[in-house]
Amino acid sequence: MPNSFLPPSTNTNPGMVILGDAMNMRHPLTGGGMTVAFNDAVLLSELLSPELVPTFDDTKLVLKQMERFHWQRKSLTSVINILAQALYSLFAAN
């Protein structure tokens, strides 16, 4: 199965959240998309908790937290992306 590279971008669209493979894809060989999606959901719930974001009406604060989300998720997603790419390289046919 061919592999694509789709890097994530910071979400700047008010009212929209994209997680897991919808935000950036990785090869399905590792099943890493679900791991990333679950991690994204946990991280996002922490960043958008009522203690940090009392109301979603504060668009500037929500977008600020979404920017933090973008950078904080990289520690896990980069490891999974490297694993997926390495396994794809191992099993890819010429």
matplotlib code that plots the C-alpha trace (Angstrom):
import matplotlib.pyplot as plt

x = [0.0, 1.5, 2.4, 1.7, 3.1, 0.6, 2.0, -0.4, -1.1, -2.3, -6.0, -7.1, -10.8, -13.1, -15.6, -13.7, -11.4, -9.6, -7.9, -5.9, -5.5, -7.9, -5.3, -2.3, -2.1, 0.4, 0.6, -2.1, 0.5, 1.1, -2.5, -1.0, -3.9, -6.2, -3.4, -2.9, -6.6, -7.0, -4.0, -5.4, -8.7, -7.1, -4.7, -7.5, -9.8, -7.0, -6.3, -10.0, -11.0, -13.3, -10.4, -8.4, -11.2, -14.3, -16.4, -16.0, -17.3, -13.8, -12.5, -9.1, -8.4, -9.7, -7.5, -4.5, -5.2, -5.5, -2.0, -0.7, -2.4, -0.7, 2.8, 2.2, 0.9, 4.1, 6.0, 3.8, 2.8, 6.4, 7.4, 4.4, 5.1, 8.7, 7.7, 5.1, 7.5, 10.2, 7.9, 6.6, 10.2, 10.9, 7.9, 7.7, 8.2, 10.6]
y = [0.0, 3.4, 5.8, 9.5, 12.4, 14.9, 17.1, 18.6, 22.3, 24.5, 24.8, 28.4, 27.7, 28.7, 25.9, 23.1, 20.4, 17.7, 14.8, 11.7, 10.7, 13.4, 15.9, 14.1, 10.6, 7.8, 4.4, 2.0, -0.8, 0.3, 1.1, 4.3, 6.4, 5.2, 5.6, 9.2, 9.9, 8.7, 10.7, 13.8, 13.4, 13.2, 16.1, 18.2, 17.5, 18.7, 21.9, 22.8, 21.9, 24.4, 25.5, 26.7, 27.7, 28.7, 29.3, 28.4, 31.8, 33.1, 32.3, 33.8, 31.6, 28.5, 29.1, 29.8, 26.4, 24.8, 26.1, 24.6, 21.3, 21.4, 21.5, 19.3, 16.4, 16.1, 14.2, 11.2, 11.6, 11.9, 8.6, 6.8, 8.5, 7.4, 3.8, 3.8, 5.1, 2.6, -0.3, 0.9, 1.1, -2.4, -4.0, -1.8, -3.5, -2.1]
z = [0.0, -0.9, 1.8, 1.8, 3.9, 5.2, 8.0, 10.4, 10.4, 13.3, 13.4, 13.0, 12.1, 14.9, 15.8, 14.1, 15.7, 13.7, 15.5, 14.7, 11.1, 10.0, 11.2, 9.6, 8.3, 8.8, 7.2, 8.4, 8.9, 12.5, 13.4, 14.9, 13.8, 16.6, 19.2, 18.0, 18.0, 21.6, 22.7, 20.9, 22.6, 26.1, 25.4, 24.0, 26.9, 29.2, 27.2, 26.8, 30.4, 32.2, 34.4, 31.4, 29.1, 31.1, 27.9, 24.3, 23.4, 24.0, 20.5, 21.0, 24.1, 22.3, 19.3, 21.7, 23.3, 19.8, 19.0, 22.2, 21.3, 17.9, 19.5, 22.5, 20.4, 18.5, 21.2, 20.7, 17.0, 15.8, 17.4, 15.8, 12.4, 12.5, 13.4, 10.6, 8.0, 9.1, 8.9, 5.5, 4.2, 5.5, 3.7, 0.6, -2.7, -5.3]

ax = plt.figure().add_subplot(projection="3d")
ax.plot(x, y, z, "-o")
ax.set_aspect("equal")
plt.show()
